[in-house]
Amino acid sequence: MPSQHFTDSIIRMAWEDRTSFEEIRARTGLCEKEVIATMRQHLKASSFRLWRKRMRGRITKHGRRFRENRQNLKNPSQHAILSSLDA
């Protein structure tokens, strides 16, 4: 059974828009399905539904999709700026 602090950390990272599921897995070892299960278990039903609705529209929660989307930018100056952020 994970500690309350560990569970709180997972919930906090899952609510953050810029923390991808890949980062959560790297930090905690939990895959996306396990994070969803943790959220379902520890949030009120209405809070869980709100979180799922919010996550469906967030490309940033999936790091690979976010990086691919950034590659499709049309403005070269934007691409240069965003590439420097990855370094």
VOPA-616109 format. One record per residue: residue number from 0; residue in three letters; z negated, y, x of N, C-alpha, C, O in turn. Coordinates in Angstrom, 3 decimals. Layout:
BEGIN
<NUM,'ALA',<Z,Y,X>,<Z,Y,X>,<Z,Y,X>,<Z,Y,X>>;
...
// end
This chain:
BEGIN
<0,'MET',<0.000,-1.183,0.842>,<0.000,0.000,0.000>,<0.000,1.250,0.889>,<-0.897,1.417,1.715>>;
<1,'PRO',<0.996,2.125,0.728>,<1.052,3.338,1.554>,<-0.104,4.282,1.230>,<-0.617,4.297,0.111>>;
<2,'SER',<-0.500,5.063,2.225>,<-1.578,6.022,2.006>,<-1.102,7.157,1.103>,<0.098,7.362,0.922>>;
<3,'GLN',<-2.047,7.878,0.551>,<-1.724,9.006,-0.324>,<-0.966,10.085,0.450>,<-0.050,10.712,-0.083>>;
<4,'HIS',<-1.354,10.297,1.713>,<-0.679,11.295,2.544>,<0.791,10.912,2.759>,<1.674,11.766,2.672>>;
<5,'PHE',<1.049,9.641,3.037>,<2.418,9.143,3.237>,<3.238,9.329,1.963>,<4.375,9.797,2.017>>;
<6,'THR',<2.666,8.966,0.827>,<3.354,9.118,-0.457>,<3.634,10.587,-0.748>,<4.723,10.932,-1.207>>;
<7,'ASP',<2.661,11.452,-0.484>,<2.861,12.888,-0.693>,<3.986,13.427,0.186>,<4.764,14.279,-0.243>>;
<8,'SER',<4.066,12.927,1.413>,<5.133,13.355,2.330>,<6.501,12.950,1.803>,<7.450,13.731,1.870>>;
<9,'ILE',<6.606,11.740,1.283>,<7.871,11.261,0.725>,<8.287,12.129,-0.457>,<9.443,12.539,-0.562>>;
<10,'ILE',<7.341,12.403,-1.339>,<7.629,13.218,-2.523>,<8.055,14.624,-2.106>,<9.009,15.173,-2.657>>;
<11,'ARG',<7.366,15.199,-1.153>,<7.705,16.548,-0.687>,<9.115,16.585,-0.092>,<9.895,17.485,-0.403>>;
<12,'MET',<9.445,15.608,0.763>,<10.784,15.565,1.366>,<11.849,15.327,0.305>,<12.933,15.905,0.378>>;
<13,'ALA',<11.556,14.488,-0.675>,<12.538,14.184,-1.716>,<12.838,15.417,-2.570>,<13.970,15.580,-3.024>>;
<14,'TRP',<11.862,16.277,-2.797>,<12.082,17.484,-3.591>,<12.845,18.550,-2.811>,<13.502,19.400,-3.412>>;
<15,'GLU',<12.767,18.517,-1.470>,<13.453,19.527,-0.663>,<14.961,19.317,-0.729>,<15.449,18.205,-0.527>>;
<16,'ASP',<15.688,20.378,-1.008>,<17.136,20.282,-1.127>,<17.808,19.926,0.200>,<18.782,19.174,0.214>>;
<17,'ARG',<17.311,20.444,1.286>,<17.977,20.269,2.577>,<17.552,19.019,3.340>,<18.086,18.759,4.419>>;
<18,'THR',<16.627,18.254,2.826>,<16.222,17.009,3.485>,<17.015,15.867,2.860>,<16.776,15.492,1.713>>;
<19,'SER',<17.956,15.320,3.618>,<18.819,14.261,3.091>,<18.064,12.929,3.037>,<17.022,12.758,3.669>>;
<20,'PHE',<18.617,12.001,2.270>,<18.024,10.669,2.208>,<18.090,9.989,3.577>,<17.228,9.175,3.910>>;
<21,'GLU',<19.102,10.321,4.361>,<19.204,9.757,5.707>,<18.041,10.232,6.589>,<17.491,9.454,7.368>>;
<22,'GLU',<17.671,11.510,6.463>,<16.535,12.029,7.218>,<15.232,11.388,6.742>,<14.366,11.056,7.552>>;
<23,'ILE',<15.099,11.219,5.443>,<13.891,10.570,4.910>,<13.793,9.150,5.460>,<12.709,8.699,5.830>>;
<24,'ARG',<14.923,8.448,5.515>,<14.910,7.083,6.050>,<14.519,7.082,7.532>,<13.753,6.226,7.975>>;
<25,'ALA',<15.047,8.040,8.291>,<14.717,8.117,9.716>,<13.228,8.393,9.941>,<12.630,7.866,10.879>>;
<26,'ARG',<12.642,9.210,9.088>,<11.229,9.576,9.249>,<10.266,8.547,8.685>,<9.181,8.341,9.229>>;
<27,'THR',<10.665,7.891,7.580>,<9.712,7.018,6.879>,<10.109,5.550,6.877>,<9.264,4.675,6.689>>;
<28,'GLY',<11.409,5.276,7.087>,<11.882,3.906,7.019>,<12.250,3.463,5.609>,<12.599,2.302,5.398>>;
<29,'LEU',<12.176,4.377,4.638>,<12.496,4.036,3.253>,<13.942,4.405,2.939>,<14.393,5.505,3.257>>;
<30,'CYS',<14.667,3.473,2.312>,<16.039,3.759,1.905>,<16.020,4.575,0.609>,<14.962,4.790,0.017>>;
<31,'GLU',<17.185,5.018,0.183>,<17.280,5.860,-1.012>,<16.671,5.188,-2.236>,<15.950,5.832,-2.998>>;
<32,'LYS',<16.949,3.901,-2.435>,<16.406,3.189,-3.603>,<14.883,3.141,-3.573>,<14.232,3.245,-4.613>>;
<33,'GLU',<14.318,2.982,-2.381>,<12.858,2.952,-2.261>,<12.253,4.327,-2.525>,<11.173,4.432,-3.106>>;
<34,'VAL',<12.951,5.386,-2.098>,<12.475,6.742,-2.383>,<12.495,6.982,-3.887>,<11.547,7.539,-4.442>>;
<35,'ILE',<13.567,6.565,-4.546>,<13.666,6.719,-5.998>,<12.550,5.950,-6.692>,<11.937,6.453,-7.634>>;
<36,'ALA',<12.287,4.744,-6.234>,<11.217,3.936,-6.832>,<9.851,4.603,-6.633>,<9.017,4.592,-7.538>>;
<37,'THR',<9.624,5.181,-5.451>,<8.372,5.888,-5.178>,<8.227,7.089,-6.101>,<7.159,7.334,-6.662>>;
<38,'MET',<9.319,7.834,-6.249>,<9.285,8.999,-7.134>,<9.005,8.572,-8.576>,<8.215,9.207,-9.274>>;
<39,'ARG',<9.652,7.502,-9.013>,<9.451,7.012,-10.386>,<7.999,6.590,-10.604>,<7.432,6.830,-11.670>>;
<40,'GLN',<7.407,5.969,-9.601>,<6.043,5.448,-9.729>,<4.988,6.554,-9.710>,<3.968,6.454,-10.391>>;
<41,'HIS',<5.235,7.608,-8.928>,<4.183,8.595,-8.699>,<4.358,9.912,-9.444>,<3.440,10.733,-9.454>>;
<42,'LEU',<5.508,10.132,-10.065>,<5.703,11.359,-10.839>,<5.547,11.070,-12.330>,<5.713,9.937,-12.783>>;
<43,'LYS',<5.225,12.117,-13.077>,<5.257,11.978,-14.528>,<6.707,11.716,-14.923>,<7.625,12.089,-14.192>>;
<44,'ALA',<6.917,11.083,-16.063>,<8.272,10.734,-16.508>,<9.166,11.967,-16.599>,<10.325,11.923,-16.188>>;
<45,'SER',<8.641,13.055,-17.129>,<9.455,14.271,-17.272>,<9.794,14.867,-15.904>,<10.898,15.377,-15.715>>;
<46,'SER',<8.871,14.809,-14.958>,<9.129,15.313,-13.608>,<10.167,14.452,-12.897>,<11.029,14.965,-12.184>>;
<47,'PHE',<10.076,13.146,-13.096>,<11.056,12.252,-12.490>,<12.462,12.540,-13.037>,<13.422,12.620,-12.270>>;
<48,'ARG',<12.581,12.694,-14.348>,<13.894,12.998,-14.947>,<14.442,14.323,-14.413>,<15.633,14.429,-14.121>>;
<49,'LEU',<13.589,15.317,-14.288>,<13.999,16.614,-13.761>,<14.491,16.465,-12.317>,<15.525,17.023,-11.950>>;
<50,'TRP',<13.750,15.713,-11.504>,<14.145,15.485,-10.116>,<15.481,14.755,-10.040>,<16.344,15.146,-9.254>>;
<51,'ARG',<15.671,13.711,-10.831>,<16.939,12.957,-10.808>,<18.107,13.841,-11.241>,<19.188,13.785,-10.655>>;
<52,'LYS',<17.885,14.642,-12.253>,<18.940,15.549,-12.711>,<19.297,16.528,-11.593>,<20.472,16.817,-11.362>>;
<53,'ARG',<18.301,17.023,-10.920>,<18.518,17.963,-9.814>,<19.236,17.305,-8.646>,<20.105,17.924,-8.032>>;
<54,'MET',<18.891,16.068,-8.329>,<19.480,15.383,-7.177>,<20.931,14.965,-7.416>,<21.709,14.888,-6.465>>;
<55,'ARG',<21.299,14.700,-8.643>,<22.677,14.290,-8.935>,<23.684,15.330,-8.490>,<24.790,14.981,-8.076>>;
<56,'GLY',<23.323,16.598,-8.566>,<24.255,17.658,-8.202>,<24.129,18.139,-6.771>,<24.812,19.088,-6.386>>;
<57,'ARG',<23.281,17.519,-5.975>,<23.018,17.994,-4.613>,<23.778,17.167,-3.594>,<23.411,16.025,-3.316>>;
<58,'ILE',<24.823,17.733,-3.043>,<25.569,17.032,-2.006>,<24.740,16.972,-0.718>,<24.951,16.084,0.109>>;
<59,'THR',<23.805,17.902,-0.541>,<23.006,17.946,0.679>,<22.024,16.780,0.787>,<21.529,16.500,1.878>>;
<60,'LYS',<21.735,16.097,-0.316>,<20.824,14.958,-0.244>,<21.485,13.750,0.399>,<20.804,12.795,0.774>>;
<61,'HIS',<22.797,13.783,0.527>,<23.532,12.706,1.172>,<24.216,13.294,2.392>,<25.290,13.885,2.285>>;
<62,'GLY',<23.594,13.134,3.550>,<24.039,13.783,4.773>,<25.495,13.569,5.099>,<26.176,14.516,5.494>>;
<63,'ARG',<25.999,12.361,4.950>,<27.393,12.072,5.279>,<28.328,12.865,4.366>,<29.289,13.472,4.839>>;
<64,'ARG',<28.055,12.864,3.074>,<28.895,13.613,2.129>,<28.821,15.105,2.419>,<29.822,15.808,2.282>>;
<65,'PHE',<27.653,15.599,2.818>,<27.490,17.008,3.141>,<28.328,17.370,4.363>,<29.008,18.396,4.368>>;
<66,'ARG',<28.284,16.531,5.402>,<29.079,16.789,6.614>,<30.568,16.744,6.311>,<31.326,17.577,6.807>>;
<67,'GLU',<31.000,15.767,5.491>,<32.417,15.672,5.130>,<32.849,16.907,4.357>,<33.950,17.411,4.578>>;
<68,'ASN',<32.024,17.398,3.473>,<32.344,18.580,2.687>,<32.477,19.803,3.589>,<33.357,20.637,3.374>>;
<69,'ARG',<31.624,19.915,4.584>,<31.695,21.041,5.512>,<32.968,20.984,6.343>,<33.483,22.029,6.740>>;
<70,'GLN',<33.485,19.803,6.612>,<34.714,19.666,7.391>,<35.921,20.197,6.621>,<36.930,20.553,7.229>>;
<71,'ASN',<35.834,20.254,5.316>,<36.952,20.676,4.482>,<37.020,22.186,4.287>,<37.812,22.658,3.471>>;
<72,'LEU',<36.223,22.946,5.003>,<36.256,24.395,4.857>,<37.619,24.944,5.280>,<38.229,24.450,6.229>>;
<73,'LYS',<38.079,25.947,4.582>,<39.390,26.503,4.860>,<39.327,27.643,5.876>,<40.296,27.856,6.604>>;
<74,'ASN',<38.243,28.364,5.946>,<38.117,29.499,6.829>,<37.661,29.028,8.214>,<36.549,28.517,8.339>>;
<75,'PRO',<38.488,29.184,9.260>,<38.123,28.708,10.601>,<36.850,29.342,11.148>,<36.104,28.689,11.877>>;
<76,'SER',<36.588,30.609,10.807>,<35.371,31.241,11.315>,<34.129,30.588,10.703>,<33.117,30.434,11.387>>;
<77,'GLN',<34.194,30.204,9.428>,<33.074,29.500,8.806>,<32.863,28.153,9.475>,<31.730,27.743,9.727>>;
<78,'HIS',<33.966,27.468,9.761>,<33.876,26.157,10.393>,<33.210,26.270,11.767>,<32.391,25.426,12.130>>;
<79,'ALA',<33.560,27.313,12.533>,<32.969,27.519,13.862>,<31.477,27.792,13.746>,<30.682,27.278,14.533>>;
<80,'ILE',<31.102,28.594,12.773>,<29.685,28.923,12.587>,<28.891,27.670,12.218>,<27.831,27.414,12.789>>;
<81,'LEU',<29.402,26.891,11.267>,<28.701,25.695,10.835>,<28.668,24.631,11.926>,<27.703,23.873,12.022>>;
<82,'SER',<29.705,24.567,12.741>,<29.707,23.601,13.842>,<28.633,23.943,14.860>,<28.005,23.051,15.429>>;
<83,'SER',<28.422,25.229,15.090>,<27.380,25.628,16.039>,<25.995,25.275,15.522>,<25.076,25.072,16.316>>;
<84,'LEU',<25.828,25.199,14.211>,<24.538,24.812,13.631>,<24.230,23.339,13.881>,<23.064,22.960,13.985>>;
<85,'ASP',<25.266,22.506,13.978>,<25.070,21.079,14.216>,<24.629,20.776,15.629>,<24.044,19.725,15.889>>;
<86,'ALA',<24.906,21.694,16.549>,<24.608,21.461,17.970>,<23.142,21.516,18.263>,<22.735,21.340,19.412>>;
// end
